[in-house]
Amino acid sequence: MRIYFTRHGESQANLLHEISNRGLRHGLTRQGREQAEALARRLKGRPIARVYASPVLRAIETGILLAHRLDVEYEITDALREYDCGMFEGRSDEAAWQGWQTLFDAWVLHHRWEQRLEGGESFYDIRARFEPFIEGLVRQYGESDAEVVCVAHGGLYWMMLPLVLKNVDAALIAQYGLDYTTCIVAEAYPAGLFCVEWNGRPVAAPKD
């Protein structure tokens, strides 16, 4: 099996530089839709079985566009939602983004997994919804040639992909980046899921 972990296209929240990780507030920009269309063309002809998307509007719109172009069903799942920033949701001021950066650094640099913003999620909370979902996909599709697409968010992927992909760490993510509609291709091996391609760049994986 293959899983395509892709980020949504550019959204209005990105242009506004607003923390917008809940609900149906900010959809794709025109450029974001064009990015999603380009990704659909890249995936056309692949044996995609289903598209899964975060319940945040920019991911929903990306997922629906992909599903339509690839002629498959889509499913919205909270497992792929961007992590909740609590009291800073809906804000775009410098203090809010400093709070976001402090939390990011606490997780990535200091491994303080329990830290959260007031009203938001800890690293453990995100892991509790994301990891079982991916394990479920592997159980469902792992013995087949089916491929699925997961449409989610840069922050979520930065935190969670090193947990589910054996050959991915923060250094690799920092090197290759998580721009709009970045597509990370993972394949199932006996030893687990491995990244084999990062937005068109091959990544070394097991030969067996």
C-alpha positions as CSV (number, residue, x, y, z in Angstrom):
1,M,0.0,0.0,0.0
2,R,0.9,3.6,-0.3
3,I,-0.2,6.6,1.7
4,Y,0.2,10.1,0.2
5,F,0.5,12.6,3.0
6,T,-0.3,16.0,1.5
7,R,-0.7,19.4,2.9
8,H,-3.7,21.6,1.9
9,G,-3.4,24.4,-0.7
10,E,-2.9,28.0,0.2
11,S,-5.8,29.4,2.3
12,Q,-7.2,32.8,3.3
13,A,-5.9,32.2,6.8
14,N,-2.4,31.9,5.4
15,L,-2.7,35.2,3.6
16,L,-4.1,36.8,6.8
17,H,-1.4,35.1,8.9
18,E,-4.1,34.0,11.3
19,I,-4.1,31.0,13.5
20,S,-7.1,29.2,12.2
21,N,-7.1,25.5,13.2
22,R,-10.8,25.0,13.9
23,G,-13.9,24.7,11.7
24,L,-15.1,26.2,8.5
25,R,-13.7,29.8,8.6
26,H,-11.0,30.1,5.9
27,G,-11.2,28.3,2.6
28,L,-8.7,28.0,-0.3
29,T,-7.5,31.0,-2.2
30,R,-7.6,30.9,-6.0
31,Q,-3.9,29.9,-5.9
32,G,-4.7,27.2,-3.4
33,R,-7.2,25.7,-5.7
34,E,-4.7,25.8,-8.5
35,Q,-2.2,24.0,-6.3
36,A,-4.8,21.3,-5.5
37,E,-5.6,20.9,-9.2
38,A,-1.9,20.5,-10.0
39,L,-1.6,17.8,-7.3
40,A,-4.6,16.0,-8.7
41,R,-2.9,15.9,-12.1
42,R,0.2,14.4,-10.5
43,L,-1.9,11.7,-8.8
44,K,-4.1,10.9,-11.8
45,G,-3.8,7.3,-12.9
46,R,-2.7,6.1,-9.5
47,P,-4.8,3.3,-7.9
48,I,-6.2,5.8,-5.3
49,A,-8.9,4.1,-3.2
50,R,-10.0,7.0,-1.0
51,V,-9.2,10.5,0.1
52,Y,-9.2,11.4,3.8
53,A,-9.2,15.0,4.9
54,S,-9.0,17.1,8.1
55,P,-12.2,18.8,9.1
56,V,-10.7,22.3,8.7
57,L,-12.1,24.1,5.7
58,R,-8.9,24.5,3.7
59,A,-8.2,20.8,4.0
60,I,-11.8,19.8,3.2
61,E,-11.8,21.9,0.0
62,T,-8.5,20.4,-1.0
63,G,-9.7,16.9,-0.3
64,I,-13.0,17.3,-2.1
65,L,-11.2,18.7,-5.2
66,L,-8.8,15.8,-5.2
67,A,-11.5,13.2,-4.7
68,H,-13.6,14.7,-7.5
69,R,-10.7,14.8,-10.0
70,L,-9.6,11.3,-9.0
71,D,-13.2,9.9,-9.1
72,V,-13.0,8.4,-5.6
73,E,-14.9,8.9,-2.3
74,Y,-13.6,11.2,0.4
75,E,-13.9,11.0,4.2
76,I,-13.5,13.8,6.8
77,T,-11.7,12.7,9.9
78,D,-10.7,14.5,13.1
79,A,-7.5,12.5,13.2
80,L,-6.0,14.8,10.5
81,R,-7.0,18.1,12.1
82,E,-4.3,20.7,12.7
83,Y,-3.3,20.9,16.4
84,D,-5.5,23.2,18.5
85,C,-3.8,26.4,19.7
86,G,-6.5,27.1,22.3
87,M,-6.5,30.7,23.4
88,F,-4.7,31.9,20.3
89,E,-7.2,30.6,17.8
90,G,-8.4,33.3,15.5
91,R,-5.5,35.7,16.3
92,S,-2.8,37.1,14.0
93,D,-0.9,39.3,16.4
94,E,2.8,39.0,17.3
95,A,2.1,37.7,20.8
96,A,-0.1,34.9,19.5
97,W,2.5,33.8,17.1
98,Q,5.2,34.0,19.8
99,G,3.0,31.7,21.9
100,W,2.7,29.3,18.9
101,Q,6.5,29.3,18.4
102,T,7.1,28.7,22.1
103,L,4.9,25.6,22.0
104,F,6.5,24.4,18.8
105,D,10.0,24.7,20.3
106,A,8.8,23.0,23.5
107,W,7.8,19.9,21.5
108,V,10.5,19.8,18.8
109,L,13.6,21.1,20.7
110,H,12.9,20.2,24.3
111,H,10.6,17.2,24.0
112,R,8.2,18.6,26.5
113,W,5.3,16.6,25.1
114,E,2.9,17.6,27.9
115,Q,3.0,21.3,27.2
116,R,0.0,23.0,25.7
117,L,-1.5,26.4,25.1
118,E,-4.4,27.3,27.4
119,G,-7.5,25.5,25.9
120,G,-5.4,23.7,23.3
121,E,-3.8,20.3,22.7
122,S,-0.6,18.7,23.9
123,F,1.6,16.5,21.7
124,Y,0.1,13.5,23.5
125,D,-3.4,14.6,22.5
126,I,-2.4,14.9,18.9
127,R,-0.7,11.5,18.9
128,A,-3.7,9.9,20.5
129,R,-5.9,10.7,17.5
130,F,-3.4,10.5,14.6
131,E,-1.3,7.4,15.3
132,P,-4.3,5.0,15.7
133,F,-5.8,6.3,12.5
134,I,-2.7,5.6,10.5
135,E,-2.4,2.2,12.1
136,G,-6.0,1.5,11.0
137,L,-5.2,2.5,7.4
138,V,-2.3,0.0,7.4
139,R,-4.5,-2.8,8.8
140,Q,-7.1,-2.0,6.2
141,Y,-5.0,-1.6,3.1
142,G,-1.5,-2.9,4.1
143,E,-1.8,-6.2,2.2
144,S,-3.1,-4.7,-1.0
145,D,-1.9,-2.4,-3.8
146,A,-4.4,0.3,-2.8
147,E,-3.3,3.8,-2.3
148,V,-4.9,6.5,-0.1
149,V,-4.5,10.3,0.2
150,C,-4.4,12.1,3.6
151,V,-5.0,15.9,3.4
152,A,-3.8,17.6,6.5
153,H,-1.6,20.4,7.8
154,G,2.0,21.4,8.2
155,G,2.1,21.5,12.0
156,L,0.4,18.2,12.4
157,Y,2.8,16.5,9.9
158,W,5.9,18.1,11.4
159,M,5.0,16.6,14.8
160,M,3.4,13.2,13.7
161,L,5.3,12.0,10.6
162,P,8.4,11.1,12.6
163,L,6.2,8.8,14.7
164,V,4.7,6.9,11.9
165,L,7.4,6.9,9.2
166,K,10.6,5.0,10.2
167,N,13.0,7.1,8.1
168,V,11.6,10.6,8.8
169,D,12.8,12.9,11.5
170,A,12.6,16.7,12.2
171,A,15.9,17.3,10.3
172,L,14.5,15.7,7.1
173,I,11.3,17.8,7.4
174,A,13.4,21.0,7.9
175,Q,15.5,20.1,4.9
176,Y,12.7,19.3,2.5
177,G,9.9,21.5,3.9
178,L,6.1,21.4,4.0
179,D,4.9,23.9,1.5
180,Y,1.3,24.0,0.2
181,T,0.3,20.6,-1.4
182,T,3.7,19.1,-0.6
183,C,3.1,15.3,-1.2
184,I,5.0,12.8,1.0
185,V,4.7,9.3,-0.3
186,A,4.9,6.4,2.2
187,E,5.0,2.7,1.5
188,A,4.3,-0.2,3.9
189,Y,7.1,-2.7,4.5
190,P,7.3,-5.6,7.0
191,A,9.2,-3.3,9.3
192,G,6.6,-0.5,9.1
193,L,5.9,2.6,7.0
194,F,8.7,4.3,5.2
195,C,8.9,7.5,3.2
196,V,10.0,6.8,-0.4
197,E,9.4,10.2,-1.9
198,W,9.2,13.7,-0.6
199,N,7.5,16.0,-3.1
200,G,9.2,14.4,-6.1
201,R,12.5,13.8,-4.3
202,P,13.4,10.1,-3.7
203,V,14.0,9.1,-0.1
204,A,16.0,5.9,0.8
205,A,13.8,3.1,2.2
206,P,14.4,-0.6,2.8
207,K,14.9,-2.8,-0.2
208,D,13.0,-5.8,1.3
